[in-house]
Amino acid sequence: MDAQSPGLLNLSPMQQLRAGRMGRRITQLLVGLVIFGVSIALVLRGGLGMSPWDVLHVGIAIHVPLSIGTVSILVGCLVLLLWIPLKQWPGLGTILNIFVVGIALDATLAVVHEPALQGWVNWLARAGLLVSGIVLNGLAGALYIGSQLGPGPRDGLMTSLTGLTGRPIGLIRGLIEVTVLTLGWLLGGPVGLGTVAYALAIGPLTQLLLPLCLVRLHPERTAP
């Protein structure tokens, strides 16, 4: 992401806090994380499939007495533990990502339900939930990444493995998501049109919106 997004800096946790503009950055981070949780719920309620990580979350939730949001929080914590041997440092955004997204997801699922209409109107409503969820997900990712307060657990796993192996970030992301999707599908998670649509759209959409949401920082202010 760095190479394709001028102004997106690779900062340590202390550098993130010293970089300034904290009022806007924290607000943007929290708004982005809430929208991210809402967007996941919309795609889920569309019932046409979801992102690979959410296929895993739903697959796990089928087998344990926990909500999908709670499972998302626990998976985020487990992924964060994988950062330790990879020597990846979390930021404020990393920690908040784990909890805020899961809470927003459960809250939205409590008030938004699957369409119960007839015929093509039902499919139209489901498609609307899917498309709006994917668009909001791309916006949310651009907002919280653009705040420059640390990647989410899953994003950090991808970037740290890219740095460790020297392989292209697209290849590493693809391998991670195929692995997660396969595991989630084996556990009973739903795979469908929405899964394909998400996989094709989310990267370009986030990349398109990121420059508009990126908080520009001054690198010299992050020096010790």
RODO-2510 file (C-alpha; in nm, 4 decimals, decimal comma):
residues 224
     n   res          X          Y          Z
     1     m     0,0000     0,0000     0,0000
     2     d     0,2855     0,2364     0,0798
     3     a     0,4317     0,2216    -0,2659
     4     q     0,0998     0,3082    -0,4260
     5     s    -0,0132     0,5696    -0,1732
     6     p     0,2233     0,8688    -0,1398
     7     g     0,1905     1,0182     0,2080
     8     l     0,1103     0,6886     0,3809
     9     l     0,3967     0,6476     0,6281
    10     n     0,5347     0,3386     0,8017
    11     l     0,5357     0,4607     1,1624
    12     s     0,6080     0,2986     1,4963
    13     p     0,3420     0,3351     1,7695
    14     m     0,5237     0,6302     1,9293
    15     q     0,5765     0,7977     1,5924
    16     q     0,2055     0,7616     1,5206
    17     l     0,1238     0,9495     1,8400
    18     r     0,3877     1,2198     1,7813
    19     a     0,2804     1,2895     1,4235
    20     g     0,0128     1,5439     1,5185
    21     r    -0,3427     1,6141     1,3972
    22     m    -0,4669     1,3678     1,6595
    23     g    -0,8176     1,5142     1,6866
    24     r    -0,8979     1,4520     1,3236
    25     r    -0,7087     1,1229     1,3077
    26     i    -0,8803     0,9618     1,6076
    27     t    -1,2216     1,0834     1,4907
    28     q    -1,1593     0,9493     1,1405
    29     l    -1,0297     0,6204     1,2813
    30     l    -1,3387     0,5648     1,4982
    31     v    -1,5803     0,6653     1,2206
    32     g    -1,4021     0,4319     0,9804
    33     l    -1,4110     0,1382     1,2223
    34     v    -1,7815     0,1858     1,2985
    35     i    -1,8641     0,2054     0,9266
    36     f    -1,6527    -0,1061     0,8725
    37     g    -1,8614    -0,3026     1,1229
    38     v    -2,1850    -0,1682     0,9720
    39     s    -2,0714    -0,2614     0,6205
    40     i    -1,9935    -0,6196     0,7218
    41     a    -2,3411    -0,6526     0,8710
    42     l    -2,5062    -0,5196     0,5532
    43     v    -2,3200    -0,7707     0,3358
    44     l    -2,4103    -1,0479     0,5802
    45     r    -2,7802    -0,9549     0,5806
    46     g    -2,7757    -0,9506     0,2014
    47     g    -2,7249    -1,3265     0,2205
    48     l    -2,5316    -1,3441    -0,1072
    49     g    -2,1899    -1,4217     0,0377
    50     m    -1,9256    -1,2150     0,2166
    51     s    -1,5541    -1,1476     0,2488
    52     p    -1,3197    -1,4424     0,3189
    53     w    -1,2548    -1,3328     0,6775
    54     d    -1,6269    -1,2989     0,7436
    55     v    -1,6877    -1,6446     0,5957
    56     l    -1,4459    -1,7674     0,8634
    57     h    -1,6176    -1,5666     1,1391
    58     v    -1,9611    -1,7007     1,0468
    59     g    -1,8234    -2,0541     1,0100
    60     i    -1,6814    -2,0408     1,3619
    61     a    -1,9977    -1,8811     1,5038
    62     i    -2,1996    -2,1767     1,3747
    63     h    -2,0119    -2,4074     1,6108
    64     v    -1,9782    -2,1932     1,9242
    65     p    -2,2333    -2,0087     2,1409
    66     l    -2,0955    -1,6665     2,0486
    67     s    -2,2152    -1,3810     1,8301
    68     i    -2,0420    -1,3100     1,4993
    69     g    -1,9090    -0,9831     1,6386
    70     t    -1,7594    -1,1612     1,9394
    71     v    -1,5991    -1,4194     1,7122
    72     s    -1,4558    -1,1343     1,5018
    73     i    -1,3021    -0,9814     1,8154
    74     l    -1,1496    -1,3136     1,9261
    75     v    -1,0098    -1,3895     1,5793
    76     g    -0,8590    -1,0407     1,5712
    77     c    -0,6870    -1,1075     1,9049
    78     l    -0,5502    -1,4403     1,7795
    79     v    -0,4223    -1,2803     1,4588
    80     l    -0,2575    -1,0094     1,6680
    81     l    -0,0625    -1,2795     1,8548
    82     l     0,0854    -1,3840     1,5203
    83     w     0,2451    -1,0404     1,5009
    84     i     0,4831    -1,1303     1,7875
    85     p     0,7150    -1,3667     1,5939
    86     l     0,6823    -1,1371     1,2909
    87     k     0,8054    -0,8406     1,5018
    88     q     0,5133    -0,6217     1,3978
    89     w     0,4120    -0,3465     1,6423
    90     p     0,0442    -0,2568     1,6925
    91     g    -0,0833     0,0992     1,7058
    92     l    -0,3873     0,2588     1,8657
    93     g    -0,5847     0,1831     1,5491
    94     t    -0,4870    -0,1833     1,5707
    95     i    -0,6289    -0,2255     1,9209
    96     l    -0,9451    -0,0260     1,8521
    97     n    -0,9965    -0,2196     1,5276
    98     i    -1,0328    -0,5452     1,7191
    99     f    -1,3108    -0,4208     1,9452
   100     v    -1,4959    -0,1385     1,7667
   101     v    -1,5611    -0,3368     1,4470
   102     g    -1,7049    -0,6335     1,6375
   103     i    -1,9299    -0,4147     1,8531
   104     a    -2,0569    -0,2158     1,5526
   105     l    -2,1183    -0,5417     1,3648
   106     d    -2,3330    -0,6913     1,6408
   107     a    -2,5223    -0,3637     1,6928
   108     t    -2,6088    -0,3397     1,3230
   109     l    -2,7149    -0,7044     1,3017
   110     a    -2,9557    -0,6353     1,5889
   111     v    -3,1469    -0,3731     1,3883
   112     v    -3,0972    -0,4780     1,0242
   113     h    -3,2592    -0,8042     0,9111
   114     e    -3,2568    -1,0067     0,5921
   115     p    -3,5139    -0,8937     0,3322
   116     a    -3,8381    -1,0912     0,3531
   117     l    -3,9918    -0,9814     0,0224
   118     q    -4,1196    -1,1768    -0,2743
   119     g    -3,9649    -1,2546    -0,6128
   120     w    -3,7290    -1,0172    -0,7873
   121     v    -3,7903    -0,7424    -0,5299
   122     n    -3,6296    -0,9648    -0,2676
   123     w    -3,3225    -1,0222    -0,4852
   124     l    -3,3045    -0,6500    -0,5614
   125     a    -3,3077    -0,5689    -0,1903
   126     r    -3,0355    -0,8272    -0,1234
   127     a    -2,8232    -0,6897    -0,4064
   128     g    -2,8691    -0,3407    -0,2629
   129     l    -2,7425    -0,4561     0,0758
   130     l    -2,4460    -0,6289    -0,0879
   131     v    -2,3439    -0,3322    -0,3036
   132     s    -2,3915    -0,0733    -0,0290
   133     g    -2,1983    -0,2945     0,2141
   134     i    -1,9028    -0,3336    -0,0242
   135     v    -1,8916     0,0403    -0,1033
   136     l    -1,9078     0,1312     0,2668
   137     n    -1,6417    -0,1301     0,3423
   138     g    -1,4057     0,0300     0,0902
   139     l    -1,4732     0,3757     0,2352
   140     a    -1,4244     0,2480     0,5900
   141     g    -1,0927     0,0866     0,5025
   142     a    -0,9706     0,4082     0,3426
   143     l    -1,0774     0,6077     0,6493
   144     y    -0,9086     0,3957     0,9143
   145     i    -0,5952     0,3262     0,7094
   146     g    -0,5791     0,6933     0,6134
   147     s    -0,5790     0,7977     0,9796
   148     q    -0,2263     0,6520     1,0017
   149     l    -0,2792     0,5124     1,3522
   150     g    -0,1811     0,1546     1,2772
   151     p    -0,3223    -0,1222     1,0577
   152     g    -0,5887    -0,3678     1,1647
   153     p    -0,4711    -0,7118     1,2822
   154     r    -0,5460    -0,8765     0,9472
   155     d    -0,3892    -0,5912     0,7452
   156     g    -0,0782    -0,6019     0,9631
   157     l    -0,0429    -0,9774     0,9161
   158     m    -0,0483    -0,9230     0,5399
   159     t     0,2059    -0,6402     0,5387
   160     s     0,4441    -0,8091     0,7838
   161     l     0,4452    -1,1334     0,5844
   162     t     0,5095    -0,9302     0,2701
   163     g     0,8110    -0,7682     0,4319
   164     l     0,9373    -1,0974     0,5731
   165     t     0,9107    -1,2983     0,2510
   166     g     0,9804    -1,0251    -0,0019
   167     r     0,6870    -1,1499    -0,2099
   168     p     0,4351    -0,9151    -0,3754
   169     i     0,1623    -0,7914    -0,1420
   170     g    -0,1057    -0,9101    -0,3854
   171     l     0,0291    -1,2665    -0,3702
   172     i     0,0495    -1,2670     0,0093
   173     r    -0,3015    -1,1231     0,0451
   174     g    -0,4348    -1,3786    -0,2014
   175     l    -0,2745    -1,6709    -0,0165
   176     i    -0,4045    -1,5504     0,3199
   177     e    -0,7579    -1,4950     0,1944
   178     v    -0,7727    -1,8280     0,0076
   179     t    -0,6585    -2,0054     0,3253
   180     v    -0,9105    -1,8182     0,5421
   181     l    -1,1907    -1,8693     0,2898
   182     t    -1,1234    -2,2422     0,2637
   183     l    -1,1211    -2,2846     0,6408
   184     g    -1,4405    -2,0811     0,6791
   185     w    -1,6142    -2,2783     0,4020
   186     l    -1,5161    -2,6092     0,5649
   187     l    -1,6698    -2,4809     0,8893
   188     g    -1,9962    -2,4015     0,7094
   189     g    -1,9517    -2,0316     0,6343
   190     p    -2,1547    -1,8985     0,3377
   191     v    -1,9723    -1,8514     0,0071
   192     g    -2,1536    -1,6929    -0,2853
   193     l    -2,1775    -1,4071    -0,5319
   194     g    -2,0971    -1,1592    -0,2587
   195     t    -1,7657    -1,3333    -0,1894
   196     v    -1,6568    -1,2954    -0,5515
   197     a    -1,7865    -0,9369    -0,5727
   198     y    -1,6038    -0,8414    -0,2535
   199     a    -1,2773    -1,0000    -0,3689
   200     l    -1,2887    -0,8172    -0,7036
   201     a    -1,4042    -0,4785    -0,5792
   202     i    -1,2564    -0,4103    -0,2367
   203     g    -0,8915    -0,3602    -0,3351
   204     p    -0,9487    -0,1138    -0,6212
   205     l    -1,2229     0,0640    -0,4260
   206     t    -1,0067     0,1171    -0,1180
   207     q    -0,7136     0,2277    -0,3339
   208     l    -0,9379     0,4790    -0,5139
   209     l    -1,0725     0,6296    -0,1908
   210     l    -0,7532     0,6219     0,0168
   211     p    -0,5960     0,9379    -0,1318
   212     l    -0,9160     1,1278    -0,0484
   213     c    -0,9126     1,0066     0,3138
   214     l    -0,5390     1,0113     0,3840
   215     v    -0,4383     1,2475     0,6659
   216     r    -0,1177     1,4129     0,5503
   217     l     0,1516     1,4121     0,8178
   218     h     0,4927     1,5733     0,8439
   219     p     0,7616     1,3010     0,8667
   220     e     1,0025     1,5320     1,0522
   221     r     0,7579     1,5519     1,3445
   222     t     0,7810     1,1759     1,3961
   223     a     1,1576     1,1782     1,4585
   224     p     1,2766     1,0998     1,8143
***
